[in-house]
Amino acid sequence: MPSRTSKVVRLISTGWTSLAKTTKSPVELMEEALTSATKSIGIGFNDIGGLIAVPSLADPHFMEAHYVATHMGILPAKNVVVRTVDTGGAGPVTALLAAKRMVEYEGVDCVAVVAGDAVRQLSGEEFLKRADQTCYHPASGLPSPVIPSGYDRVARYQMDKYGVSRAELAACSAVMSIMASQHPLAMTKVPRTIEEVLASPPVASVTNLLECARRADGGAALLVASPRFLERKGIPSSTGSVIIGGGEASGPLYPPQLDQINEDMFSCEQATKIAYQEANVSVRDIDFFGLYDCYPVCLIRAVEAVGLADQGEGGRYILSKYHELVANPEKRPQDILPINTHGGLLAFGAPWEVPAMYNIIEAFHQITNTAGTRQIPNVRRALVYGNGGIFSHSAVAILGNGI
Ligand code: MLC
């Protein structure tokens, strides 16, 4: 029988690139990020026994992980397993959980998770053409831009059903900009107000430009390993954080018509419930939340799903935090709100399917006490949530400090 400790799977290192507009390809960004993750822990690409990649929009490839592993020289090799996972923006969290299972059940000692994209490189027109195709279905009735329009439909549902106000939606973007302004890598350097968000150009009926995920280029990488690997490489056994639980659930590719939407299309609640059960924790045990926020309604529903706010109260929760942040500039933002201390998709930056990597990396920094000026005191556990499509997939993972 394997001992309980042999089942402990750790996230041991992370790496990333700048989010600035670049001429590098997605695979080059992935390689740069993975090089940074391996170097910082003192291992090489030849130590990697498994690789999971998520697809890119700017330069898509058949069997992305095979393409990436071949480009990086990880393949050909004996005993290397690579897989592409595609759950949209939930991909990095799905991949983190898949990496954990590869270590637990498939005998792989060290798995790399990589994501990279260069959607800022694309012209606005080309980006829109490709983005529109991803969630398009003739029955959806969603006009271009399809993704913002889909989230807009859900935002209207949330307004009709729970009385969410326009200011509450806008507050999500303003709050994320306050968080991002503390992070050296974030695209958004200056906090914005609710008024500024509401004055930005409209994109759909209740969605303005500053309420859309911020298009960016960038790559990110994670390394997931077994205790045996750490021992073999002489790396301290307490390195990084423990992946203590996770859950996933799916919804439809596109939201039903407004009058047909009901709670059945959402999956974050179910994914979170499974993750809490597996990790044997509740919301009170979580000190940092990395919540997907591609559009305000996603963040509002996420704070409800994880239990920070009651059902229907997420908008009021975020608006009250915005007022508290603005009224107390002498306080550190993370002491008021332990969510997305990097600024999320709305303000940190969103290279297509990469951004949930940033939720995971920020959780890693918070847990390992390396978040610098953004550090939340004594983080024991962190929850990360990735959302794919238009509420089409939810993946939630819980990380712990191993104590
Ligand atoms: C855009 N801008 C922002 C911003 N969004 N600035 C601050 N914060 C934000 N959140 C800025 C840009 O940097 C740019 O400035 C200017 O506004 C115009 O943006 P653009 O993207 O160049 O404009 P345009 O081509 O007209 O397209 C507008 C748009 C597009 C809203 C249609 O940006 C868009 O589709 N964005 C959403 C991307 C998206 O949906 N991602 C996936 C999320 S769903 P400057 O100075 O550089 O000109 C998801 C789930 C999944 O995450 O599975 O993927």
Residues whose N, C-alpha, C, O or C-beta is under 5 A from the ligand:
A	BS01	MLC	G88 G89 G124 P145 I147 V203 L209 L210 E211 C212 A213 R214 R215 C294 L346 W352 N387 G388 G389
